Amino acid sequence: MEEIIKGIVEQNGCQLYDIELIEESKGKVYRIYITKPTGVTLGDCIRINRLISPILDVNSPIEGRYFLEVSSPGLERKLKKERHFQMSIGEQVKIVQFSGKWVKGQLKDVADGKIVVATQKGDIEIKLSDIKTAKTYIDWDGYLKEK
């Protein structure tokens, strides 16, 4: 199903970022995240949702009732796959490792199953397999001070 969704997303000028199934207060949500170099618009989300919805009605990805959402992953987004890290080189990241250690800094490189993060104390290399959670972040305080 992911390949079909990816094809529809790409035919509409976007890239498939991720697909997740989550449980929220309103029930199950099958969420498709899309990206685009110029930014995802509401029109992109609506158009892709309308194209994917009938396909999922016939080939449901899960049992039972669920809501379909097509969305941008946002400015502060989860990094789960190696390609997510590749797409985020140059951005600020927060990394939590399975050991409990955390790292905050600029993502410099991704190669051979490892990332390099530039921190105030220097570059830190982390294996992707050691990462519990990761996300990009915006330094809103610094951003607002610049404005």
C-alpha positions as CSV (number, residue, x, y, z in Angstrom):
1,M,0.0,0.0,0.0
2,E,2.9,2.4,0.8
3,E,4.1,2.2,-2.8
4,I,0.7,3.1,-4.2
5,I,0.4,6.0,-1.8
6,K,4.0,7.1,-2.7
7,G,3.1,7.1,-6.4
8,I,0.0,9.3,-5.9
9,V,1.9,11.7,-3.7
10,E,4.8,12.0,-6.2
11,Q,2.3,12.4,-9.2
12,N,1.1,15.5,-7.3
13,G,4.5,17.1,-7.0
14,C,5.2,16.1,-3.4
15,Q,7.3,13.5,-1.6
16,L,6.0,10.9,0.9
17,Y,7.7,11.6,4.3
18,D,6.0,9.0,6.5
19,I,2.9,7.1,7.3
20,E,1.7,6.3,10.8
21,L,-1.2,4.8,12.5
22,I,-2.0,6.4,15.9
23,E,-4.7,6.2,18.4
24,E,-6.2,9.6,19.4
25,S,-9.2,10.6,21.5
26,K,-11.3,10.6,18.3
27,G,-10.2,7.1,17.4
28,K,-7.6,5.6,15.0
29,V,-5.9,8.0,12.6
30,Y,-4.1,6.8,9.5
31,R,-1.8,9.8,8.9
32,I,0.2,10.4,5.7
33,Y,2.9,13.0,5.9
34,I,4.0,14.8,2.7
35,T,6.7,17.3,1.9
36,K,7.5,19.6,-1.0
37,P,10.6,21.8,-1.5
38,T,8.4,24.9,-1.8
39,G,6.2,23.9,1.2
40,V,3.1,21.9,1.4
41,T,-0.2,23.7,0.9
42,L,-3.6,23.0,2.2
43,G,-4.6,22.4,-1.4
44,D,-1.9,19.7,-1.7
45,C,-3.2,17.9,1.3
46,I,-6.8,18.1,0.2
47,R,-6.0,16.9,-3.4
48,I,-3.9,13.9,-2.2
49,N,-6.5,13.0,0.5
50,R,-9.2,12.9,-2.2
51,L,-7.1,10.7,-4.4
52,I,-6.0,8.3,-1.7
53,S,-9.3,7.9,0.2
54,P,-11.2,5.8,-2.4
55,I,-8.2,3.5,-2.7
56,L,-8.2,2.9,1.0
57,D,-11.9,2.4,1.0
58,V,-11.3,-0.6,-1.2
59,N,-8.0,-1.8,0.3
60,S,-8.2,-0.7,3.9
61,P,-4.8,-0.5,5.6
62,I,-6.3,-1.5,8.9
63,E,-9.3,-3.2,10.4
64,G,-12.2,-1.2,11.7
65,R,-13.0,2.5,11.5
66,Y,-10.3,5.1,11.2
67,F,-9.8,8.7,10.0
68,L,-7.5,9.5,7.1
69,E,-5.3,12.6,7.4
70,V,-2.8,14.0,4.9
71,S,-0.5,16.6,6.4
72,S,2.9,18.2,6.4
73,P,5.3,16.8,9.1
74,G,5.7,20.5,10.2
75,L,8.8,22.5,11.0
76,E,9.5,20.5,14.1
77,R,9.2,16.9,12.9
78,K,10.1,13.4,14.0
79,L,13.1,11.8,12.4
80,K,12.7,8.1,12.2
81,K,14.3,6.8,9.0
82,E,17.8,7.5,7.6
83,R,16.2,9.4,4.8
84,H,14.5,11.7,7.3
85,F,18.0,12.6,8.7
86,Q,19.4,13.0,5.2
87,M,16.6,15.5,4.4
88,S,17.4,17.4,7.6
89,I,21.1,18.0,7.2
90,G,21.8,21.6,8.3
91,E,18.9,21.8,10.7
92,Q,18.8,21.9,14.5
93,V,18.0,18.5,16.0
94,K,17.3,17.0,19.5
95,I,18.4,13.4,19.9
96,V,17.5,11.1,22.8
97,Q,19.6,7.9,23.0
98,F,18.5,4.6,24.5
99,S,21.2,5.2,27.1
100,G,19.3,8.3,28.3
101,K,21.9,10.7,27.0
102,W,20.6,13.5,24.8
103,V,22.2,15.7,22.2
104,K,21.1,19.0,20.9
105,G,22.8,20.8,17.9
106,Q,23.0,21.1,14.1
107,L,22.8,17.9,12.0
108,K,26.0,17.9,9.9
109,D,26.2,14.6,8.2
110,V,24.5,11.2,7.8
111,A,26.5,8.2,6.5
112,D,27.1,4.5,7.2
113,G,24.3,4.2,9.7
114,K,25.6,7.2,11.8
115,I,24.9,10.9,12.2
116,V,27.2,13.7,13.1
117,V,25.7,16.5,15.3
118,A,27.6,19.8,15.8
119,T,27.2,20.8,19.5
120,Q,28.6,23.6,21.6
121,K,31.2,21.0,22.9
122,G,32.1,19.9,19.4
123,D,31.0,17.3,16.9
124,I,29.3,14.1,18.2
125,E,28.9,11.0,16.2
126,I,25.9,8.8,17.0
127,K,24.8,5.4,15.5
128,L,21.3,5.5,14.2
129,S,20.6,2.3,16.1
130,D,21.4,4.1,19.4
131,I,18.7,6.7,18.8
132,K,15.5,6.4,20.8
133,T,13.8,9.6,19.5
134,A,14.9,12.4,17.3
135,K,13.3,15.5,15.9
136,T,14.1,18.8,14.3
137,Y,13.5,21.9,16.3
138,I,13.3,25.7,15.9
139,D,15.2,27.9,18.4
140,W,12.1,30.2,18.8
141,D,13.9,32.4,21.4
142,G,16.8,33.1,19.0
143,Y,14.4,33.5,16.1
144,L,12.3,36.1,17.8
145,K,15.3,38.0,19.0
146,E,16.5,38.3,15.4
147,K,13.1,39.8,14.3
